[in-house]
Amino acid sequence: MIDLNSPFKAQLHTNFVPSDAECEKIRAVLAPRVVQLDLLHQRIRELSAERDKLQAYVDSHAALISYPRRLPVDVVREIFVACPPTDRNAVMSAHEAPLLVSRICSSWRAIALTTPELWASLHISAIFVLEDPERRIPAISQWLQRSGSCPISLSLAFMGRVGPQGLKMMNNFDNWRGLQAALMECLADSAHRWGRLDIWDLTLGVAHPLLAMIQASYSARSADTSALRQLGISRGPNLRRMNIWRLDINPDDAEQPQLDVFLLDLPFFSKNFTHLHIESTGPSGGLSPIEVLNLLSRCPRLVSFTFMPTITRTQDVDRNSGREPITLPFLESFTMIEAGAAGLLTLETLGLILGVLVLPALRRLHIPTVEPPVRSGLDRRHIFLLEIETGLESLLINLDRFTTAEILEILGHFTNLAELKILDTRAVKPIGGLASGSCTVDGLLRFLTPNAEAGAVTLCPELQTLEIRNSSLVSRELLDGFARGRAELGTGFRRLDISWFTDPQEQLFSPDELADFRARGVELSLVVPENLRSRIPAKSSPWTGLPN
């Protein structure tokens, strides 16, 4: 046992100052204890080393009987196949599957390399690849070979920030184009297995009979529209989906073809299409109402259709008179994208298109900002909305472009609405002004708040989500009454999402109140939206070109 008795016990942990003689006594007391302490430290080091050796022995033997090591190969394959991203294609990086799981151990690497499904998707940043083509082009070829005979999903981006090596190579234009051709030749070897192809700045023209979806973007400056014509995808019998996005570099260029003329000149559109998304950033690229109807008449199996319309022209109205109805029995989603710089849509545009269509299966209707009409006693140009089947479940409209009476009529018509999205542009001084007597957010919330009085009718009784964008400020009492009324109604309302145009400067609901609503099954999101900046990497990477 260690003797810890001390003649200075009473002075410990005090402000006692020893004399010179007492200092000598303290040193004499400490000397043997210091020796004992050194011996203990030495013993601890010896025991620690002995423990580490024993632990390593146990761990190495326990690994032999660990559950992961004993997993059947088919189970490991299934786990590996579930590892790559599901919202995008895999990238050529050791930080993500499949490369990540192929670097754990030799046995798992062998499993990964012989699992074709694991390699059935690939995102290629062309700039990243062409900065080191000697290594990365063969790596792509090897990746595609590992996918075996599986249909493969590819995304290819030529955009993104270029690193020093890439800039050096791009300065030699002929060499750069030659490397691009080598990359495209590498990809073309697997063209017969393409299941989905996303391309930014088209440069390819090959046939791919398994192709089920294509997403393509191009600009008048960087890619001639003939690239789309040369893709040959009309020979793909499985093609069902197509997304086309066009960037108008110079909207004033009269030589750029109108997007509707260009698209309808292609042989793509057939009765097999189920999903179409067509968008442009400039006024020369929208679809005119007449050409939208011509396009839809060719695609009777459509389930989802999204497009950007142009402003209605007088000749469109004249040409559409007496047109036969177009029935799309399977169409569930119809979305018009905001015209933006091209100007606002008119109710005539909406009526011109939707007034001709027969949409018995429509569940989702999103229409953008429209110009307020010149009011007259006979003006009923919103009537096309009331002719749509009442089974609609999702509706997006601009609130301030309709009068209060029209909003009440519209919401009363669609009794099955589960999702209502409202745009409120009065706070941003909208182009074209407001509709006379236009509905407000306050009024909308009052209409949608259940009334406890006997016999009172609740608008949109099946409503589950209400989203209001760019809202002017709303009183706490209105929000509280709406949220509580919907929660007590017991029909499944679960989310109120409001983005303010201006900062309320105060917290409308405390965390405890928000938690109380959450406990009732209603989530409140009341935010001032931030200007999100796209995060562009300082140099090219395997992720370049993917959405943030």
Secondary structure, 3 states (H helix, E strand, C coil): CCCCCCCCHHHCCCCCCCCHHHHHHHHHHHHHHHHHHHHHHHHHHHHHHHHHHHHHHHHHHHHHCCHHHHCCHHHHHHHHHCCCCCCCCCCCCCCCCCCCHHHCCHHHHHHHHCCHHHHCEEEEEHHHHHCCHHHHHHHHHHHHHHCCCCCEEEEEECCCCCCHHHHHHHCCHHHHHHHHHHHHHHHHCCHHHEEEEEEECCCCCCCCCCCCEEEEEEECCCCCCHHHHCCCHHHCCCCCEEEEEEECCCCCCCCCCCHHHHHHCCCCCCCCCCEEEEEECCCCCCECHHHHHHHHHCCCCCCEEEECECCCCHHHHHHHCCCCCEECCCCCEEEECCCHHHCCECHHHHHHHHCCEECCCCCEEECCCECCCCCCCCCCCCHHHHCCCCCCCEEEEEHHHCEHHHHHHHHHHCCCCCEEEEECCHHHCCCCCCCCCECCHHHHHHHHCCCCCCCCCCCCCCCCEEEEEEECCCCHHHHHHHHHHHHHHCCCCCEEEEEECCCCCCCCCCHHHHHHHHHCCCEEEEECCCCCCCCCCCCCCCCCCCCC
